[in-house]
């Protein structure tokens, strides 16, 4: 097991730690971008209140509810629909980086749940209309572009954005684990993303100079 990784059972034994659960929802799709580029899959993330990309979910209390019950509750608040998550959807548990030695350790539990495309659309509609956290903790749902273009548009550009905690690595691991992209496709996308990030950094420096 990789450094910092825990089994679900080991994580639950750490009663002195805080626990947070998040889930990646995805579906297959036959849709095509501009009628010619297969989109293949729909993967949902969200824009958080702090401007960072992350997955739906939040803090749970294992002493009062199961991890899955707590995550399901968080999803109802953030997505506006009841979407049960099960133990079978659990992918990984790990320690979150700490800012100081005295801070309470946080354990992150990551889930991946495949649903139907129509359910994905229902989640998107509800998240913008009935979810109690919309416009506050959550600023909107975001689809991850799985396709890539030579220009860097699509997945490379998306990966160059800012993510909360280890959400980017969770996304990359899930894309490979569930075979939504090939290792070669992901390697090319990351290579392009690094170049895009460098250009963005220069643009920000130029903007800073103007101020």
ROVO-155114 format. One record per residue (C-alpha): residue number from 0; residue in one letter; x, y, z. Coordinates in nm, 3 decimals. Each point is the difference from the previous one (the first is absolute). Last residue first. Layout:
REM residues N
(site NUM "A" (X Y Z))
...
This chain:
REM residues 211
(site 210 "X" (-0.132 4.659 -1.144))
(site 209 "X" (0.142 -0.046 -0.350))
(site 208 "X" (0.291 -0.201 0.139))
(site 207 "X" (-0.244 -0.242 0.162))
(site 206 "X" (-0.167 -0.057 -0.337))
(site 205 "X" (0.338 -0.087 -0.154))
(site 204 "X" (0.076 -0.240 0.285))
(site 203 "X" (-0.342 -0.158 -0.047))
(site 202 "X" (0.063 -0.046 -0.372))
(site 201 "X" (0.338 -0.159 0.074))
(site 200 "X" (-0.162 -0.246 0.242))
(site 199 "X" (-0.263 -0.085 -0.260))
(site 198 "X" (0.272 -0.082 -0.252))
(site 197 "X" (0.168 -0.234 0.249))
(site 196 "X" (-0.333 -0.163 0.084))
(site 195 "X" (-0.066 -0.062 -0.370))
(site 194 "X" (0.339 -0.170 -0.035))
(site 193 "X" (-0.068 -0.223 0.302))
(site 192 "X" (-0.344 -0.082 -0.140))
(site 191 "X" (0.146 -0.116 -0.330))
(site 190 "X" (0.215 -0.258 0.176))
(site 189 "X" (-0.295 -0.095 0.220))
(site 188 "X" (-0.222 -0.061 -0.303))
(site 187 "X" (0.268 -0.206 -0.175))
(site 186 "X" (0.046 -0.217 0.308))
(site 185 "X" (-0.377 -0.039 0.040))
(site 184 "X" (-0.043 -0.120 -0.357))
(site 183 "X" (0.287 -0.245 0.035))
(site 182 "X" (-0.134 -0.139 0.328))
(site 181 "X" (-0.335 -0.057 -0.174))
(site 180 "X" (-0.307 0.201 0.093))
(site 179 "X" (-0.330 -0.098 0.166))
(site 178 "X" (0.160 -0.330 0.099))
(site 177 "X" (-0.163 -0.012 0.345))
(site 176 "X" (0.333 0.000 0.182))
(site 175 "X" (0.157 0.242 -0.249))
(site 174 "X" (-0.260 0.275 0.026))
(site 173 "X" (-0.035 -0.073 0.372))
(site 172 "X" (0.371 0.052 0.066))
(site 171 "X" (0.003 0.325 -0.195))
(site 170 "X" (-0.305 0.134 0.184))
(site 169 "X" (0.135 -0.095 0.342))
(site 168 "X" (0.333 0.165 -0.094))
(site 167 "X" (-0.183 0.322 -0.088))
(site 166 "X" (-0.216 -0.015 0.313))
(site 165 "X" (0.306 -0.031 0.227))
(site 164 "X" (-0.062 0.324 0.188))
(site 163 "X" (-0.232 0.233 -0.193))
(site 162 "X" (0.069 0.038 -0.373))
(site 161 "X" (0.138 0.292 -0.201))
(site 160 "X" (-0.028 -0.011 -0.380))
(site 159 "X" (0.265 -0.152 -0.228))
(site 158 "X" (-0.187 -0.334 -0.005))
(site 157 "X" (-0.288 0.163 -0.190))
(site 156 "X" (0.230 0.136 -0.270))
(site 155 "X" (0.150 -0.344 -0.062))
(site 154 "X" (-0.345 -0.169 0.010))
(site 153 "X" (-0.157 0.213 -0.270))
(site 152 "X" (0.203 0.248 -0.201))
(site 151 "X" (0.373 -0.061 -0.016))
(site 150 "X" (0.028 0.112 -0.364))
(site 149 "X" (0.049 -0.360 -0.107))
(site 148 "X" (-0.347 -0.077 0.137))
(site 147 "X" (-0.099 -0.211 0.301))
(site 146 "X" (-0.316 -0.186 0.101))
(site 145 "X" (-0.102 -0.079 0.359))
(site 144 "X" (-0.144 0.346 0.060))
(site 143 "X" (-0.092 0.005 0.373))
(site 142 "X" (-0.356 0.124 0.045))
(site 141 "X" (-0.046 0.272 0.261))
(site 140 "X" (-0.271 0.047 0.262))
(site 139 "X" (-0.054 0.345 0.144))
(site 138 "X" (0.098 0.252 0.265))
(site 137 "X" (-0.009 -0.237 0.297))
(site 136 "X" (0.037 0.117 0.359))
(site 135 "X" (-0.237 0.292 -0.064))
(site 134 "X" (-0.156 0.028 -0.344))
(site 133 "X" (-0.136 -0.352 0.020))
(site 132 "X" (0.016 -0.135 0.357))
(site 131 "X" (-0.374 -0.061 0.039))
(site 130 "X" (-0.021 -0.198 -0.324))
(site 129 "X" (-0.334 0.066 -0.176))
(site 128 "X" (0.075 0.184 -0.325))
(site 127 "X" (0.364 -0.019 -0.111))
(site 126 "X" (0.087 -0.331 0.163))
(site 125 "X" (-0.339 -0.138 -0.103))
(site 124 "X" (0.063 0.052 -0.371))
(site 123 "X" (0.354 -0.138 0.013))
(site 122 "X" (-0.108 -0.303 0.204))
(site 121 "X" (-0.283 -0.071 -0.243))
(site 120 "X" (0.244 0.020 -0.291))
(site 119 "X" (0.227 -0.254 0.169))
(site 118 "X" (-0.302 -0.220 0.067))
(site 117 "X" (-0.084 0.012 -0.372))
(site 116 "X" (0.354 -0.113 -0.078))
(site 115 "X" (-0.035 -0.304 0.223))
(site 114 "X" (0.208 -0.042 0.315))
(site 113 "X" (0.355 -0.105 0.082))
(site 112 "X" (0.113 0.076 0.353))
(site 111 "X" (0.356 0.074 0.110))
(site 110 "X" (0.081 0.048 0.368))
(site 109 "X" (0.284 0.172 0.181))
(site 108 "X" (0.051 0.009 0.375))
(site 107 "X" (0.225 0.275 0.135))
(site 106 "X" (0.138 -0.027 0.352))
(site 105 "X" (0.065 0.324 0.184))
(site 104 "X" (0.251 0.025 0.281))
(site 103 "X" (-0.077 0.257 0.269))
(site 102 "X" (0.249 0.288 -0.013))
(site 101 "X" (0.296 -0.002 0.235))
(site 100 "X" (0.259 -0.103 -0.259))
(site 99 "X" (-0.095 0.292 -0.229))
(site 98 "X" (-0.145 0.040 -0.349))
(site 97 "X" (-0.090 -0.366 -0.031))
(site 96 "X" (-0.014 -0.194 -0.327))
(site 95 "X" (-0.309 -0.225 -0.018))
(site 94 "X" (0.038 -0.357 0.120))
(site 93 "X" (-0.130 -0.266 -0.234))
(site 92 "X" (-0.304 -0.209 -0.087))
(site 91 "X" (-0.063 -0.154 -0.341))
(site 90 "X" (-0.257 -0.134 -0.246))
(site 89 "X" (-0.332 -0.041 0.181))
(site 88 "X" (-0.294 -0.060 -0.236))
(site 87 "X" (-0.057 -0.352 0.139))
(site 86 "X" (-0.054 0.156 0.344))
(site 85 "X" (-0.313 0.165 -0.141))
(site 84 "X" (-0.102 0.350 -0.111))
(site 83 "X" (-0.369 0.093 -0.012))
(site 82 "X" (-0.091 0.294 -0.226))
(site 81 "X" (-0.284 0.204 0.147))
(site 80 "X" (-0.007 0.316 -0.211))
(site 79 "X" (0.074 0.368 0.070))
(site 78 "X" (0.363 -0.024 -0.101))
(site 77 "X" (0.176 0.170 0.291))
(site 76 "X" (-0.242 -0.072 0.285))
(site 75 "X" (-0.109 -0.341 -0.128))
(site 74 "X" (0.363 -0.086 -0.069))
(site 73 "X" (0.097 0.080 0.357))
(site 72 "X" (-0.264 -0.240 0.131))
(site 71 "X" (0.120 -0.276 -0.235))
(site 70 "X" (0.356 0.062 0.124))
(site 69 "X" (-0.109 -0.036 0.361))
(site 68 "X" (-0.192 -0.318 -0.074))
(site 67 "X" (0.304 -0.139 -0.184))
(site 66 "X" (0.240 0.077 0.280))
(site 65 "X" (-0.236 -0.161 0.247))
(site 64 "X" (-0.175 0.223 0.250))
(site 63 "X" (0.042 0.140 0.353))
(site 62 "X" (0.349 -0.119 0.100))
(site 61 "X" (0.109 0.014 -0.364))
(site 60 "X" (-0.053 0.379 -0.007))
(site 59 "X" (0.005 0.137 -0.355))
(site 58 "X" (0.170 0.298 -0.163))
(site 57 "X" (-0.072 0.077 -0.363))
(site 56 "X" (-0.119 -0.126 -0.336))
(site 55 "X" (-0.006 0.103 -0.365))
(site 54 "X" (0.340 -0.005 -0.175))
(site 53 "X" (0.240 0.290 -0.033))
(site 52 "X" (0.102 0.296 -0.213))
(site 51 "X" (0.121 0.310 0.181))
(site 50 "X" (-0.159 0.346 -0.004))
(site 49 "X" (-0.042 0.013 0.377))
(site 48 "X" (-0.378 -0.058 -0.018))
(site 47 "X" (0.063 -0.323 -0.188))
(site 46 "X" (-0.034 -0.067 -0.372))
(site 45 "X" (-0.125 -0.354 -0.036))
(site 44 "X" (0.101 -0.330 -0.157))
(site 43 "X" (-0.196 -0.231 -0.225))
(site 42 "X" (0.131 -0.248 -0.258))
(site 41 "X" (-0.195 -0.064 -0.321))
(site 40 "X" (0.154 -0.267 -0.222))
(site 39 "X" (0.066 -0.074 -0.367))
(site 38 "X" (0.009 0.363 -0.123))
(site 37 "X" (0.045 -0.120 -0.360))
(site 36 "X" (0.121 0.287 -0.223))
(site 35 "X" (-0.201 0.040 -0.323))
(site 34 "X" (-0.339 0.161 0.058))
(site 33 "X" (0.143 0.319 0.148))
(site 32 "X" (0.080 -0.207 0.312))
(site 31 "X" (-0.155 -0.344 -0.029))
(site 30 "X" (-0.248 -0.166 0.232))
(site 29 "X" (0.004 -0.378 0.041))
(site 28 "X" (0.032 0.027 0.376))
(site 27 "X" (0.130 -0.211 0.286))
(site 26 "X" (-0.059 0.118 0.354))
(site 25 "X" (0.192 0.159 0.285))
(site 24 "X" (-0.031 0.110 0.361))
(site 23 "X" (0.319 0.060 0.198))
(site 22 "X" (-0.063 -0.014 0.373))
(site 21 "X" (0.125 0.173 0.312))
(site 20 "X" (0.020 -0.103 0.365))
(site 19 "X" (0.164 0.191 0.286))
(site 18 "X" (0.112 -0.142 0.335))
(site 17 "X" (0.148 0.165 0.308))
(site 16 "X" (0.252 -0.197 0.197))
(site 15 "X" (-0.006 -0.115 0.363))
(site 14 "X" (-0.211 -0.305 -0.091))
(site 13 "X" (0.275 -0.137 -0.223))
(site 12 "X" (-0.149 -0.353 -0.013))
(site 11 "X" (-0.223 0.112 -0.287))
(site 10 "X" (0.308 0.062 -0.214))
(site 9 "X" (0.132 -0.350 0.056))
(site 8 "X" (-0.333 -0.149 -0.113))
(site 7 "X" (-0.016 0.215 -0.316))
(site 6 "X" (0.355 -0.103 -0.083))
(site 5 "X" (0.259 0.270 0.042))
(site 4 "X" (0.232 0.183 -0.236))
(site 3 "X" (0.259 0.245 0.131))
(site 2 "X" (0.283 -0.182 -0.176))
(site 1 "X" (-0.132 -0.234 -0.266))
(site 0 "X" (-0.136 -0.343 0.095))
